[in-house]
Structures are given as structure tokens and as C-alpha cells.
Amino acid sequence: MRVESHTCSYWLILACAFVGAATFAFFAITLIVQAVSGHGSHAGNILRVGLGFVSLFLGIFFVAVGTLYVISFDEADGNEFR
């Protein structure tokens, strides 16, 4: 018998993963635009670009983990535990 009481929380986790990814993408774009526009010193711009790429990959990681988390609870009808 499947427990249906927690299905809303699965979608909440997915929504939070996408919100986190959007936040990291915003930070990445902001840092890279600041570096391209020459907002600071040469070393500071290198740091901004590096942090921008790390932030971008963290956003992709959040989307991947959130999506895989929700997919892991989608069971086929023939594979249910009884």
C-alpha cells in the first residue's frame, strides 16, 4: 500500500531546488557581468569569474538532485511494494 500523504512535500522539494538554482544562476550572471565590465582589479575579476562558474554549477547540481529526488518516488504500478 502506497503512502500518499507526503506527495506534496516531494513537489515542494523540487520547487525549492529550482528556486535555489535560480538564485545561484542570478549570482553567477551578476558576478560574470561585473567581471566583464571591469568592476574591480584583475585578481578580483578572476575571482568573480571563478565564483560565477562555481555558482552556476551549484545551480545545475540543485536542479539535478531535486529532479532525481522526485523521480525516485515515481514508481510503476507493477513495482509497488505490498
The first five atom37 places (N, CA, C, CB, O) and aatype in JSON, in Angstrom:
{
  "aatype": [12, 1, 19, 6, 15, 8, 16, 4, 15, 18, 17, 10, 9, 10, 0, 4, 0, 13, 19, 7, 0, 0, 16, 13, 0, 13, 13, 0, 9, 16, 10, 9, 19, 5, 0, 19, 15, 7, 8, 7, 15, 8, 0, 7, 2, 9, 10, 1, 19, 7, 10, 7, 13, 19, 15, 10, 13, 10, 7, 9, 13, 13, 19, 0, 19, 7, 16, 10, 18, 19, 9, 15, 13, 3, 6, 0, 3, 7, 2, 6, 13, 1],
  "atom_mask": [
    [1, 1, 1, 1, 1],
    [1, 1, 1, 1, 1],
    [1, 1, 1, 1, 1],
    [1, 1, 1, 1, 1],
    [1, 1, 1, 1, 1],
    [1, 1, 1, 1, 1],
    [1, 1, 1, 1, 1],
    [1, 1, 1, 1, 1],
    [1, 1, 1, 1, 1],
    [1, 1, 1, 1, 1],
    [1, 1, 1, 1, 1],
    [1, 1, 1, 1, 1],
    [1, 1, 1, 1, 1],
    [1, 1, 1, 1, 1],
    [1, 1, 1, 1, 1],
    [1, 1, 1, 1, 1],
    [1, 1, 1, 1, 1],
    [1, 1, 1, 1, 1],
    [1, 1, 1, 1, 1],
    [1, 1, 1, 0, 1],
    [1, 1, 1, 1, 1],
    [1, 1, 1, 1, 1],
    [1, 1, 1, 1, 1],
    [1, 1, 1, 1, 1],
    [1, 1, 1, 1, 1],
    [1, 1, 1, 1, 1],
    [1, 1, 1, 1, 1],
    [1, 1, 1, 1, 1],
    [1, 1, 1, 1, 1],
    [1, 1, 1, 1, 1],
    [1, 1, 1, 1, 1],
    [1, 1, 1, 1, 1],
    [1, 1, 1, 1, 1],
    [1, 1, 1, 1, 1],
    [1, 1, 1, 1, 1],
    [1, 1, 1, 1, 1],
    [1, 1, 1, 1, 1],
    [1, 1, 1, 0, 1],
    [1, 1, 1, 1, 1],
    [1, 1, 1, 0, 1],
    [1, 1, 1, 1, 1],
    [1, 1, 1, 1, 1],
    [1, 1, 1, 1, 1],
    [1, 1, 1, 0, 1],
    [1, 1, 1, 1, 1],
    [1, 1, 1, 1, 1],
    [1, 1, 1, 1, 1],
    [1, 1, 1, 1, 1],
    [1, 1, 1, 1, 1],
    [1, 1, 1, 0, 1],
    [1, 1, 1, 1, 1],
    [1, 1, 1, 0, 1],
    [1, 1, 1, 1, 1],
    [1, 1, 1, 1, 1],
    [1, 1, 1, 1, 1],
    [1, 1, 1, 1, 1],
    [1, 1, 1, 1, 1],
    [1, 1, 1, 1, 1],
    [1, 1, 1, 0, 1],
    [1, 1, 1, 1, 1],
    [1, 1, 1, 1, 1],
    [1, 1, 1, 1, 1],
    [1, 1, 1, 1, 1],
    [1, 1, 1, 1, 1],
    [1, 1, 1, 1, 1],
    [1, 1, 1, 0, 1],
    [1, 1, 1, 1, 1],
    [1, 1, 1, 1, 1],
    [1, 1, 1, 1, 1],
    [1, 1, 1, 1, 1],
    [1, 1, 1, 1, 1],
    [1, 1, 1, 1, 1],
    [1, 1, 1, 1, 1],
    [1, 1, 1, 1, 1],
    [1, 1, 1, 1, 1],
    [1, 1, 1, 1, 1],
    [1, 1, 1, 1, 1],
    [1, 1, 1, 0, 1],
    [1, 1, 1, 1, 1],
    [1, 1, 1, 1, 1],
    [1, 1, 1, 1, 1],
    [1, 1, 1, 1, 1]
  ],
  "atom_positions": [
    [[0.84, -1.17, 0.0], [0.0, 0.0, 0.0], [0.89, 1.25, 0.0], [-0.96, -0.01, 1.22], [1.81, 1.37, 0.81]],
    [[0.61, 2.14, -0.9], [1.42, 3.36, -1.01], [0.93, 4.42, -0.04], [1.39, 3.91, -2.44], [-0.26, 4.53, 0.24]],
    [[1.87, 5.17, 0.46], [1.53, 6.28, 1.34], [1.45, 7.54, 0.49], [2.59, 6.44, 2.51], [2.44, 7.94, -0.12]],
    [[0.28, 8.15, 0.43], [0.06, 9.33, -0.39], [0.1, 10.63, 0.39], [-1.26, 9.21, -1.09], [-0.16, 11.69, -0.17]],
    [[0.41, 10.57, 1.67], [0.34, 11.77, 2.49], [1.51, 12.73, 2.27], [0.29, 11.39, 3.94], [1.41, 13.91, 2.61]],
    [[2.6, 12.26, 1.71], [3.78, 13.11, 1.55], [4.03, 13.53, 0.11], [4.99, 12.39, 2.06], [5.12, 14.03, -0.2]],
    [[3.07, 13.36, -0.79], [3.31, 13.72, -2.19], [3.5, 15.22, -2.37], [2.16, 13.24, -3.05], [4.23, 15.64, -3.27]],
    [[2.87, 16.02, -1.54], [3.04, 17.48, -1.64], [4.47, 17.89, -1.28], [2.03, 18.2, -0.73], [5.02, 18.82, -1.86]],
    [[5.06, 17.19, -0.32], [6.42, 17.55, 0.08], [7.44, 17.24, -1.01], [6.8, 16.82, 1.36], [8.46, 17.91, -1.1]],
    [[7.17, 16.23, -1.84], [8.09, 15.93, -2.95], [8.12, 17.09, -3.93], [7.67, 14.63, -3.67], [9.19, 17.47, -4.4]],
    [[6.96, 17.65, -4.24], [6.91, 18.77, -5.16], [7.45, 20.04, -4.53], [5.49, 18.99, -5.64], [7.99, 20.9, -5.23]],
    [[7.32, 20.17, -3.23], [7.88, 21.32, -2.53], [9.41, 21.27, -2.59], [7.4, 21.35, -1.06], [10.06, 22.31, -2.77]],
    [[9.99, 20.09, -2.44], [11.44, 19.94, -2.54], [11.91, 20.27, -3.94], [11.87, 18.51, -2.16], [12.93, 20.93, -4.12]],
    [[11.17, 19.83, -4.95], [11.53, 20.16, -6.33], [11.44, 21.66, -6.58], [10.63, 19.4, -7.31], [12.31, 22.23, -7.23]],
    [[10.39, 22.29, -6.07], [10.25, 23.74, -6.25], [11.38, 24.49, -5.55], [8.89, 24.21, -5.7], [11.92, 25.45, -6.1]],
    [[11.75, 24.06, -4.35], [12.85, 24.7, -3.64], [14.18, 24.49, -4.37], [12.96, 24.16, -2.2], [15.04, 25.38, -4.35]],
    [[14.36, 23.34, -5.0], [15.57, 23.09, -5.77], [15.67, 24.05, -6.95], [15.61, 21.63, -6.26], [16.74, 24.57, -7.24]],
    [[14.54, 24.29, -7.62], [14.56, 25.21, -8.74], [14.74, 26.66, -8.28], [13.28, 25.08, -9.55], [15.39, 27.45, -8.97]],
    [[14.18, 27.02, -7.15], [14.38, 28.37, -6.61], [15.85, 28.57, -6.23], [13.47, 28.62, -5.37], [16.43, 29.62, -6.49]],
    [[16.45, 27.56, -5.61], [17.88, 27.63, -5.27], [18.74, 27.72, -6.51], [0.0, 0.0, 0.0], [19.72, 28.47, -6.54]],
    [[18.38, 26.96, -7.55], [19.14, 27.02, -8.8], [19.01, 28.38, -9.45], [18.66, 25.93, -9.76], [19.99, 28.9, -10.0]],
    [[17.82, 28.97, -9.41], [17.64, 30.3, -9.99], [18.44, 31.34, -9.23], [16.16, 30.68, -10.0], [18.98, 32.27, -9.83]],
    [[18.51, 31.19, -7.92], [19.3, 32.12, -7.1], [20.78, 32.02, -7.44], [19.09, 31.84, -5.61], [21.46, 33.04, -7.62]],
    [[21.29, 30.79, -7.53], [22.69, 30.62, -7.9], [22.97, 31.1, -9.31], [23.09, 29.15, -7.77], [24.04, 31.66, -9.57]],
    [[22.03, 30.91, -10.24], [22.22, 31.4, -11.6], [22.25, 32.93, -11.63], [21.1, 30.88, -12.53], [23.04, 33.52, -12.37]],
    [[21.4, 33.56, -10.82], [21.41, 35.03, -10.73], [22.75, 35.53, -10.22], [20.28, 35.52, -9.82], [23.31, 36.48, -10.76]],
    [[23.26, 34.89, -9.15], [24.58, 35.28, -8.62], [25.68, 35.06, -9.66], [24.9, 34.49, -7.35], [26.59, 35.88, -9.79]],
    [[25.6, 33.96, -10.39], [26.62, 33.67, -11.4], [26.6, 34.73, -12.5], [26.4, 32.28, -12.01], [27.66, 35.23, -12.9]],
    [[25.42, 35.06, -12.98], [25.32, 36.07, -14.04], [25.8, 37.43, -13.53], [23.88, 36.18, -14.55], [26.51, 38.15, -14.25]],
    [[25.43, 37.78, -12.31], [25.85, 39.06, -11.74], [27.37, 39.13, -11.61], [25.2, 39.27, -10.37], [27.98, 40.13, -11.98]],
    [[27.98, 38.06, -11.09], [29.44, 38.07, -10.92], [30.17, 38.12, -12.26], [29.88, 36.84, -10.14], [31.17, 38.82, -12.39]],
    [[29.68, 37.38, -13.25], [30.35, 37.37, -14.55], [30.18, 38.71, -15.26], [29.81, 36.24, -15.43], [31.11, 39.19, -15.9]],
    [[29.0, 39.33, -15.15], [28.8, 40.65, -15.77], [29.68, 41.69, -15.1], [27.31, 41.08, -15.68], [30.23, 42.57, -15.78]],
    [[29.83, 41.62, -13.78], [30.72, 42.55, -13.1], [32.17, 42.37, -13.55], [30.62, 42.38, -11.58], [32.89, 43.35, -13.71]],
    [[32.59, 41.13, -13.75], [33.95, 40.88, -14.19], [34.18, 41.37, -15.62], [34.28, 39.39, -14.1], [35.23, 41.93, -15.92]],
    [[33.2, 41.16, -16.48], [33.34, 41.59, -17.87], [33.36, 43.12, -17.97], [32.19, 41.02, -18.73], [34.07, 43.69, -18.8]],
    [[32.57, 43.78, -17.12], [32.54, 45.24, -17.17], [33.74, 45.88, -16.47], [31.26, 45.75, -16.55], [33.88, 47.1, -16.49]],
    [[34.61, 45.07, -15.87], [35.81, 45.61, -15.23], [35.53, 46.29, -13.92], [0.0, 0.0, 0.0], [36.05, 47.38, -13.66]],
    [[34.72, 45.69, -13.09], [34.27, 46.29, -11.84], [35.39, 46.41, -10.8], [33.15, 45.48, -11.27], [35.29, 47.27, -9.91]],
    [[36.41, 45.61, -10.88], [37.46, 45.66, -9.86], [38.83, 45.44, -10.47], [0.0, 0.0, 0.0], [39.06, 45.69, -11.65]],
    [[39.73, 44.97, -9.63], [41.09, 44.7, -10.1], [41.12, 43.42, -10.92], [42.07, 44.61, -8.91], [40.13, 42.69, -11.01]],
    [[42.28, 43.16, -11.51], [42.43, 41.96, -12.34], [42.25, 40.7, -11.51], [43.81, 41.95, -13.02], [41.57, 39.76, -11.93]],
    [[42.85, 40.66, -10.33], [42.7, 39.48, -9.46], [41.26, 39.34, -8.98], [43.65, 39.59, -8.25], [40.76, 38.22, -8.86]],
    [[40.6, 40.44, -8.7], [39.21, 40.4, -8.28], [38.29, 39.89, -9.38], [0.0, 0.0, 0.0], [37.33, 39.17, -9.12]],
    [[38.6, 40.27, -10.62], [37.79, 39.8, -11.74], [37.97, 38.31, -11.97], [38.14, 40.57, -13.02], [37.02, 37.61, -12.31]],
    [[39.19, 37.82, -11.78], [39.42, 36.39, -11.9], [38.64, 35.64, -10.83], [40.93, 36.07, -11.8], [38.06, 34.58, -11.09]],
    [[38.63, 36.18, -9.63], [37.87, 35.58, -8.54], [36.36, 35.61, -8.84], [38.16, 36.3, -7.22], [35.65, 34.65, -8.57]],
    [[35.89, 36.73, -9.38], [34.46, 36.82, -9.72], [34.07, 35.81, -10.78], [34.13, 38.23, -10.21], [33.02, 35.17, -10.66]],
    [[34.87, 35.64, -11.8], [34.57, 34.66, -12.85], [34.59, 33.25, -12.27], [35.58, 34.79, -14.02], [33.72, 32.44, -12.58]],
    [[35.58, 32.95, -11.45], [35.64, 31.63, -10.82], [34.44, 31.34, -9.94], [0.0, 0.0, 0.0], [33.86, 30.26, -10.0]],
    [[34.07, 32.31, -9.11], [32.9, 32.14, -8.25], [31.61, 32.08, -9.07], [32.81, 33.28, -7.23], [30.66, 31.39, -8.68]],
    [[31.58, 32.78, -10.18], [30.41, 32.71, -11.07], [30.23, 31.32, -11.65], [0.0, 0.0, 0.0], [29.11, 30.81, -11.69]],
    [[31.33, 30.71, -12.09], [31.23, 29.35, -12.65], [30.89, 28.33, -11.57], [32.53, 28.97, -13.35], [30.12, 27.4, -11.81]],
    [[31.46, 28.48, -10.38], [31.12, 27.58, -9.27], [29.65, 27.72, -8.92], [32.01, 27.87, -8.03], [28.97, 26.73, -8.66]],
    [[29.16, 28.95, -8.89], [27.76, 29.19, -8.59], [26.85, 28.59, -9.66], [27.5, 30.68, -8.45], [25.8, 28.03, -9.34]],
    [[27.25, 28.7, -10.9], [26.47, 28.12, -11.99], [26.39, 26.61, -11.86], [27.07, 28.51, -13.34], [25.32, 26.03, -12.04]],
    [[27.5, 25.97, -11.56], [27.49, 24.52, -11.41], [26.72, 24.08, -10.16], [28.92, 23.99, -11.34], [26.11, 23.01, -10.17]],
    [[26.72, 24.88, -9.11], [25.89, 24.56, -7.94], [24.41, 24.64, -8.28], [26.21, 25.52, -6.78], [23.62, 23.83, -7.8]],
    [[24.04, 25.6, -9.1], [22.65, 25.68, -9.55], [22.23, 24.47, -10.35], [0.0, 0.0, 0.0], [21.14, 23.94, -10.17]],
    [[23.1, 24.03, -11.25], [22.83, 22.82, -12.04], [22.74, 21.61, -11.12], [23.92, 22.59, -13.11], [21.91, 20.72, -11.33]],
    [[23.58, 21.56, -10.11], [23.56, 20.46, -9.15], [22.23, 20.43, -8.4], [24.73, 20.58, -8.16], [21.65, 19.36, -8.2]],
    [[21.74, 21.6, -7.97], [20.46, 21.65, -7.25], [19.32, 21.14, -8.13], [20.17, 23.08, -6.79], [18.47, 20.39, -7.66]],
    [[19.29, 21.54, -9.39], [18.24, 21.08, -10.29], [18.33, 19.57, -10.48], [18.33, 21.81, -11.65], [17.31, 18.88, -10.47]],
    [[19.53, 19.06, -10.66], [19.69, 17.62, -10.87], [19.27, 16.82, -9.65], [21.14, 17.3, -11.22], [18.54, 15.84, -9.78]],
    [[19.7, 17.23, -8.48], [19.36, 16.49, -7.26], [17.87, 16.59, -6.96], [20.18, 17.02, -6.07], [17.25, 15.59, -6.6]],
    [[17.28, 17.76, -7.11], [15.85, 17.91, -6.87], [15.02, 17.09, -7.83], [0.0, 0.0, 0.0], [14.04, 16.46, -7.43]],
    [[15.41, 17.09, -9.1], [14.67, 16.31, -10.09], [14.82, 14.81, -9.84], [15.16, 16.65, -11.5], [13.83, 14.08, -9.9]],
    [[16.02, 14.37, -9.55], [16.22, 12.95, -9.28], [15.51, 12.51, -8.0], [17.7, 12.64, -9.17], [15.07, 11.36, -7.9]],
    [[15.4, 13.4, -7.04], [14.69, 13.08, -5.8], [13.21, 12.82, -6.09], [14.85, 14.22, -4.78], [12.63, 11.87, -5.57]],
    [[12.6, 13.68, -6.9], [11.19, 13.49, -7.22], [10.99, 12.27, -8.11], [10.63, 14.74, -7.9], [10.03, 11.53, -7.92]],
    [[11.87, 12.06, -9.07], [11.75, 10.9, -9.95], [11.9, 9.6, -9.17], [12.8, 10.97, -11.06], [11.29, 8.59, -9.53]],
    [[12.69, 9.61, -8.12], [12.9, 8.39, -7.35], [11.64, 7.9, -6.67], [13.99, 8.6, -6.32], [11.56, 6.73, -6.28]],
    [[10.63, 8.76, -6.51], [9.39, 8.35, -5.87], [8.31, 7.99, -6.87], [8.9, 9.44, -4.96], [7.22, 7.57, -6.48]],
    [[8.59, 8.15, -8.17], [7.63, 7.73, -9.19], [7.82, 6.25, -9.44], [7.8, 8.54, -10.5], [8.77, 5.84, -10.11]],
    [[6.93, 5.45, -8.9], [7.03, 4.01, -9.08], [6.03, 3.57, -10.13], [6.79, 3.28, -7.74], [4.93, 4.11, -10.23]],
    [[6.42, 2.58, -10.9], [5.49, 2.0, -11.84], [4.47, 1.16, -11.07], [6.23, 1.14, -12.9], [4.74, 0.71, -9.96]],
    [[3.29, 0.95, -11.66], [2.24, 0.21, -10.96], [2.65, -1.23, -10.66], [0.97, 0.22, -11.78], [2.22, -1.79, -9.66]],
    [[3.47, -1.81, -11.5], [3.88, -3.2, -11.27], [4.99, -3.34, -10.27], [0.0, 0.0, 0.0], [5.28, -4.46, -9.84]],
    [[5.64, -2.23, -9.86], [6.78, -2.3, -8.97], [6.46, -1.83, -7.55], [7.9, -1.49, -9.52], [7.36, -1.5, -6.79]],
    [[5.19, -1.81, -7.19], [4.81, -1.33, -5.87], [5.13, -2.37, -4.82], [3.33, -0.98, -5.84], [5.03, -3.57, -5.06]],
    [[5.51, -1.9, -3.64], [5.69, -2.8, -2.5], [4.33, -3.06, -1.88], [6.69, -2.2, -1.45], [3.51, -2.15, -1.76]],
    [[4.1, -4.28, -1.49], [2.81, -4.63, -0.87], [3.02, -5.17, 0.49], [2.04, -5.64, -1.71], [2.06, -5.52, 1.18]]
  ]
}
